[in-house]
């Protein structure tokens, strides 16, 4: 099994559901500058989240050794105990004792549309998370840089490069905050990129770079499409292909599906399964998340995982 670094946000997630559709509360033709809407949540659950731990959790279920790289607050001790019980390494988490751990409030409607409010807390402290003496990445084989403070994402990319650790760049929600120079430099040294369909459009609008252009010198660029699976782009357009998602699932909550995809994909890539099979593994991991509420509420062992993988994609 592989030793993987998952760098990115660490957060407590407050997940709520709206028993309706957001679109019915937004009137067409009205000035959105004056928009004032309210939604009644029918429930609220506290979950352990953040991109880095979510990805690490999926990797740990598959038997990989995953280490979280990021910043926690003065209330992180509770989360740390949970992660350690899941055999996730927390040695590279820096603590801001003056702030709380980041928190996300996510409201999901019945069509899986989402409205999110994110308070960065300790993540916004630019004086933590850069202690080079804490980072001994010797022995780690692969990494992923997921959304966080742009300056730290940039720092991690240089650190991974210095340790000769290939990494995936997963810009996600950080795309608007990253400068063009930061985005391009992190991309330059990455093995590949992963983002969803909306983020692909955002990148093209921001930098004028299409998915095909981003993939011209990368091992892969993956655009995830939710229930439609994913599209894979490779160097110079050669051998590009699509992989369908697993169908027939009763969707409960899509939060965390993208992180689960990344965990399954990284497991496949680092354990020698090849690019197509790695995408199938990503879709399989996501299929366990979408039928549960929360980003780390699901569970599978390697046997259960492989059984669903083979059942849907063959040997």
Residue pairs with C-beta under 8 A, 6 or more apart in sequence:
1 62
1 63
1 64
1 65
1 271
2 59
2 64
2 65
2 141
2 142
2 266
2 267
2 270
2 271
3 64
3 65
3 67
3 139
3 140
3 141
3 142
4 56
4 59
4 64
4 65
4 66
4 67
4 140
4 141
4 142
4 143
4 144
4 266
4 270
5 66
5 67
5 69
5 92
5 137
5 140
5 142
5 143
5 144
5 160
5 165
5 167
6 51
6 52
6 53
6 55
6 56
6 59
6 66
6 67
6 68
6 69
6 143
6 144
6 146
7 52
7 68
7 69
7 70
7 143
7 144
7 145
7 146
7 148
7 152
7 153
7 156
8 50
8 51
8 52
8 55
8 69
8 70
8 144
8 145
8 146
8 147
8 148
8 170
9 50
9 51
9 52
9 70
9 102
9 123
9 146
9 147
9 148
10 50
10 52
10 53
10 68
10 70
10 71
10 72
10 76
10 79
10 93
10 101
10 102
10 123
11 49
11 50
11 101
11 102
11 103
11 104
11 118
12 46
12 47
12 48
12 49
12 75
12 79
12 101
12 102
12 103
12 104
13 46
13 47
13 48
13 49
13 50
13 103
13 104
13 106
13 255
13 294
13 295
14 44
14 45
14 46
14 47
14 103
14 104
14 105
14 106
15 44
15 45
15 46
15 47
15 106
15 108
15 253
15 255
15 293
15 294
16 41
16 42
16 43
16 44
16 45
16 105
16 106
16 107
16 108
17 41
17 42
17 43
17 107
17 108
17 109
17 110
17 253
18 39
18 40
18 41
18 42
18 107
18 108
18 109
18 110
19 40
19 42
19 110
20 39
20 109
20 110
21 109
21 110
21 111
21 113
22 39
22 109
22 113
22 115
23 113
25 37
25 39
26 32
26 35
26 37
39 107
39 109
39 115
41 107
45 293
45 294
47 293
47 294
47 295
47 296
47 297
48 79
48 82
48 83
48 295
48 296
49 104
49 255
49 256
49 294
49 295
49 296
50 70
50 102
51 146
51 147
51 148
51 170
51 172
51 259
52 68
52 69
52 70
52 146
52 148
53 68
53 79
53 83
53 88
53 296
54 256
54 259
54 260
54 263
54 295
54 296
55 66
55 144
55 146
55 259
55 262
55 263
55 266
56 66
56 67
56 68
56 83
56 88
56 263
57 66
57 86
57 88
57 263
57 295
57 296
58 259
58 260
58 262
58 263
58 264
58 267
58 285
59 66
59 263
59 266
59 267
60 66
60 86
60 87
60 88
61 263
61 299
61 300
61 301
61 302
61 305
62 263
62 264
62 267
62 285
62 302
62 305
63 302
64 266
64 267
64 270
64 271
65 87
65 89
66 88
66 89
67 88
67 89
67 90
67 91
67 92
67 140
68 83
68 88
68 89
68 90
68 92
68 93
69 92
69 93
69 135
69 143
69 156
70 92
70 93
70 94
70 123
70 129
70 148
70 152
71 93
71 94
71 95
71 96
71 122
71 123
71 125
71 128
71 129
71 148
71 149
71 152
72 79
72 80
72 93
72 94
72 95
72 96
72 101
72 122
73 95
73 96
73 97
73 99
73 100
73 101
73 102
73 121
73 122
74 95
74 96
74 97
74 98
74 99
74 100
74 101
74 122
75 100
75 101
76 93
76 95
76 101
76 122
79 101
80 90
80 93
83 90
84 90
86 296
91 134
92 134
92 135
94 128
94 129
94 131
94 134
95 122
95 128
96 121
96 122
96 125
96 127
96 128
98 125
99 121
99 122
99 124
99 125
100 121
100 122
101 121
101 122
102 118
102 119
102 120
102 121
102 122
102 123
103 118
103 119
103 121
104 116
104 117
104 118
104 119
105 116
105 117
105 118
106 114
106 115
106 116
106 117
106 255
107 114
107 115
107 116
108 114
108 253
108 254
108 255
112 251
112 253
112 254
114 254
114 255
118 173
120 149
122 128
123 148
123 149
124 149
126 149
126 151
129 149
129 152
129 155
130 152
130 155
132 159
135 159
137 159
137 160
137 163
137 165
138 163
140 163
140 165
141 165
141 270
142 165
142 166
142 167
142 168
142 266
142 269
142 270
143 156
143 160
143 165
143 166
143 167
143 168
144 167
144 168
144 170
144 262
144 266
145 153
145 156
145 157
145 160
145 167
145 168
145 169
145 170
145 186
145 190
146 170
146 172
146 259
146 262
147 153
147 170
147 171
147 172
147 173
147 174
148 174
150 174
150 177
150 178
150 179
150 182
153 171
153 174
153 178
153 182
153 186
154 182
154 185
154 186
157 167
157 169
157 185
157 186
157 189
157 190
158 189
160 166
160 167
160 189
161 189
166 190
166 191
167 189
167 190
167 191
168 190
168 191
168 192
168 193
168 194
168 262
168 266
169 186
169 187
169 190
169 192
169 193
169 194
170 193
170 194
170 195
170 262
171 178
171 183
171 186
171 193
171 195
171 199
171 203
172 195
172 199
172 258
175 183
175 195
175 199
175 202
175 203
175 206
176 202
176 206
178 186
180 206
180 207
183 203
183 206
183 207
184 207
187 193
187 214
190 218
191 218
191 219
191 220
192 218
192 219
192 220
192 221
192 222
193 214
193 218
193 220
193 221
193 222
194 221
194 222
194 224
194 261
194 262
194 265
195 203
195 222
195 223
195 224
196 223
196 224
196 225
196 226
196 258
197 223
197 224
197 225
197 226
200 211
200 223
203 209
203 214
204 210
204 211
211 221
211 223
211 231
211 233
212 233
212 237
214 221
214 233
215 221
215 233
215 234
215 235
215 237
215 240
216 235
216 236
217 235
218 234
218 235
219 234
219 235
219 275
220 232
220 233
220 234
220 275
221 232
221 233
221 234
222 230
222 231
222 232
222 233
222 265
222 279
223 230
223 231
223 233
224 230
224 258
224 261
225 231
225 245
226 245
226 254
226 257
227 245
227 247
227 251
228 244
228 245
229 242
229 243
229 244
229 245
229 279
229 283
230 242
230 243
230 245
230 261
230 279
230 282
230 283
231 240
231 241
231 242
232 240
232 241
232 242
232 243
232 275
232 276
232 279
233 240
234 240
234 275
241 276
243 276
243 279
243 280
243 283
244 283
245 283
245 286
245 287
246 283
246 284
246 286
246 287
246 308
246 312
249 287
249 290
249 291
250 291
251 290
251 291
252 290
252 291
252 292
252 293
253 289
253 290
253 292
253 293
253 294
254 290
255 294
255 295
256 289
256 294
256 295
256 296
257 286
257 289
257 290
258 286
259 289
259 295
260 282
260 285
260 286
260 288
260 289
260 295
260 298
261 282
261 283
261 285
261 286
262 282
263 282
263 285
264 278
264 281
264 282
264 283
264 284
264 285
264 286
265 278
265 279
265 281
265 282
265 285
266 278
267 273
267 278
267 281
267 285
268 274
268 277
268 278
268 279
268 280
268 281
268 282
269 275
269 278
273 281
277 313
280 309
280 312
280 313
281 305
281 309
283 312
284 305
284 308
284 309
284 312
284 313
285 305
287 308
288 298
288 299
288 300
288 305
288 308
289 295
289 298
291 298
292 298
300 308
